[in-house]
Every structure is written in C-alpha cells, then in structure tokens.
C-alpha cells in the first residue's frame, strides 16, 4: 500500500491544466486500490513551509504538478530547492514540471533525500485547449505505477512510448490534418525527449 | 542532465517560420479557443504566438524556436513549414 503526497499550486492557467492532469491520475472520489492515503496540497495551501513539512513527514510517493526551474519546484515562490529538499525522507518523486530533472532531481537523489525521480529536463509543452491531449497518457502511466508492479524506469519508458505515438499520430498519422497538429507533435517530441528517470 | 543543444534555427528559418505560423494563426477560425503553453510561458493562443514570432523576441518566441529546433531532428525544415501552412490553408 502506498501513501501519496500531491502538490499542485494552481497559481495560473498552466498549473490549473496540470491540476487536471492530476485529477486524471487520481480521479476525485474514485478508489485507487493500491493507494492507502492521499494528502492533497493544492492552491493556497501550497507554501514552502507546507511543502517542506509534508516532505519531512515521510510517505512513499510525491506527485508534483506545477511550474519549476532547473533547481527548484515552484517558480514565483520557491517551494523546495536543492538544499531544502534534504528534508525529504527517501520518497519517490514524479514531477510533471519543466526543467527540474536538470539539477533538482539528480541532486535530491544523489543526496539520498529522494529514492528516485521522474521528470523533465527541458520545457514541458501543455495543450491547454484540451488537457487530455498528452495529459491523459502521462496520467494513465502514473496511475499504473501507483497500482504497483512496474518500476519507475518502466513507467518513464512507457510515457516516452506514448508521447512518441502522439508525435507520430499528429505528424504523419490520422491526426496530421488537425489544425494544431504541428504544435502538438512538436510539443510531444520535446516532452519525450526531455523525460528522465533518475 | 540536459542533452546537448540542437542546432539553432538560422535567422532566415526563424523569419520563414514566423511568417507561416502567423498565416496559420490568422486563418484559424477559432484561434482564440486553442491555447498552448511552453514551459512557464502561457497559456497563449496561436494569434499571441504569431505576434510574438513577428517581433522575434520575448520568451514565447524563444521557447517556440527552441521547440522547433528540436523538431528539426525528425523532419526537414520544409516539412515543418508545410505543417503550419497546410493546416492554415485547410481552415481558411
């Protein structure tokens, strides 16, 4: 059984779309058999103190859906960085966010604060016009990971496979005439290209 | 760690891409309904993107050109331009 900490700041429309991706992962009110408890830090409750306190209290998996930089989670307000993340208790973190797999994730794993980290080392493209495009596939793979039985690395490989399929579908396949096809396949491409599991 | 940088777009490629994306955005019948975000920039509509690319400056343009330069790993530049041009024509 798994204790999950969700962090979703919802500060702007991008983070609100990412919060929808979170709901696609763990739909409100629906049971996730392998998940024992969910702590959902969202909106105004997402402060640096609250995030660091929640990380320090332990648990198994942390899901972050929001903005980030190479060295921090959070953009306008730094929620946690390469130094303060040392309060974490060896959880697995999945950060659906820009760039933090560049330095933040590897640093946290190297310090032993996080056991493993899945994230993106470059910009993350989000299609706000339909959050399910790209969002559904990522959410579905994370949900499968939460159900247990597969590794985080396999989860990363599966997300890459899905994103490459989306790229092909919109670049050369049946969705290539979609009016936003060029944007979507380019976005899917840069998303899978930047995915890292550490 | 981040992979090595892809080859940057040339100035003429940037100009051509800006032109065709502008065309696509302006011909889109429901352009304001389609919203995107790159990284920390967004959401914005295709018309916002077109405006940013016309000025060839600012974070939206930079993020878009970065995405395009990675896209050129898998398609030739002409195909990328055609992708925007053909959808624009299809909905005009």
Interface residues (C-beta under 8 A of the other chain):
Chain A: X13 X14 X17 X67 X75 X98 X99 X102 X106 X121 X122 X123 X124 X125 X126 X127 X128 X129 X167 X171 X177 X178 X179 X180 X181 X182 X183 X185 X186 X187 X189 X190 X193 X194
Chain B: X1 X2 X3 X24 X28 X33 X34 X35 X36 X37 X38 X39 X40 X42 X43 X46 X63 X66 X67 X68 X70 X71 X73 X74 X75 X80 X83 X84 X86 X87 X90 X91
